[in-house]
Amino acid sequence: MILAGDIGGTKTVLALYQKQTDGGLQCLREQTFASQEFTQFDAVLSAFLPSATALESACFGIAGPVVNQRCQTTNLPWLVDAEPLKQRLGIARVQLLNDLEATALGMLALPAPDLVELNPNARTQVGNIAVIAAGTGLGEAILHWDGQQHLPVATEGGHCDFAPQSPQQDGLLAYLRKHFPAHVSYERILSGPGFGHLYDFLRDSQFAPPCPAVFDTHERDRNAVISRLGLNDEDALCTEAVRMFVEIYGAEAGNLALKSLAVGGVFIGGGIGPKIRPKLESGIFMQAFKNKGRFLPLLDTVSVKLSLNPHTPLIGASRFFAGTQHKFLGGGQVRTG
């Protein structure tokens, strides 16, 4: 039995998988937990794992930097350490991955229907692949092509400095510096809370009258309301906030593609992408992605695919110890049932 987990600031998903004779994996049990309701990861394990479960291995993708197989989660007060987990689970094979590292591995196993191509000029090319995912936070990873297979490389690129690309974005940076004087990262914009930051900037800049629906909404629902109204063009402020989000998302995806020389393509993961799919397909994202001066010709043909599968990090974690990493290039399968 294989235990896999996707540990995020908003939710934690755990699943048990069984190897099949054809090399695929069958999901026997899966459960989602609200991460903020638990003070430590061990409590989640206790709530999920049946007693006397015989495990072969366990792998967890975690939203935070994994150093020496230990992770202090970025948006949770959890410290997750592989060595105590080995004792807790009674197995030697326990691996902690950055959540985007797990997402990157999972991307390589997705079937074609789970992916939406955003670049009409895309060409199939072999090389490094970049992975970017906006959700509770902003994650970034690289799939390095070693000549035979793709190997995941974790990063904390989502916390790099925000670089404005227009006078409007210059104003956004100045505005955010008042709220985050020590450091304004891309994650302050390209994440769930980022919709609120963009809305507040536009409101205080008097771009349009404030939206009553946003004002009357509880704080925890505010970002979802802004994105929903903006996606449907129901309010001028919310619509512009979503447009700016997509524009900046595209620009940072292009930055990551250049930094990793991702001629093999770019994958977009995370929970926000599928929810704003129409805006991502509108052309705003790709225009900002390619707007890199002399390097526009290089990026013009790079494949940029949006993942519609919310289980991508779990798929990557489940296959780490399954002996099937080399099968990713052939489209290894993960079945649920």
Secondary structure, 3 states (H helix, E strand, C coil): CEEEEEECCCEEEEEEEEECCCCCEEEEEEEEEEHHHCCCHHHHHHHHCCCCCCCCEEEEEECCCEECCEEECCCCCCEEEHHHHHHHHCCCCEEEEEHHHHHHHHHCCCCHHHEEECCCCCCCCCCCEEEEEECCCEEEEEEEECCCCEEEEECCHHHCECCCCCHHHHHHHHHHHHHCCCCCEHHHCCCHHHHHHHHHHHHHCCCCCCCHHHHCCCHHHHHHHHHHHHHCCCCHHHHHHHHHHHHHHHHHHHHHHHHHCCCCEEEEECCHHHHCHHHHCCCHHHHHHHCCHHHHHHHHCCCEEEECCCCHHHHHHHCCCCCCHHHHHHCCCEEEC
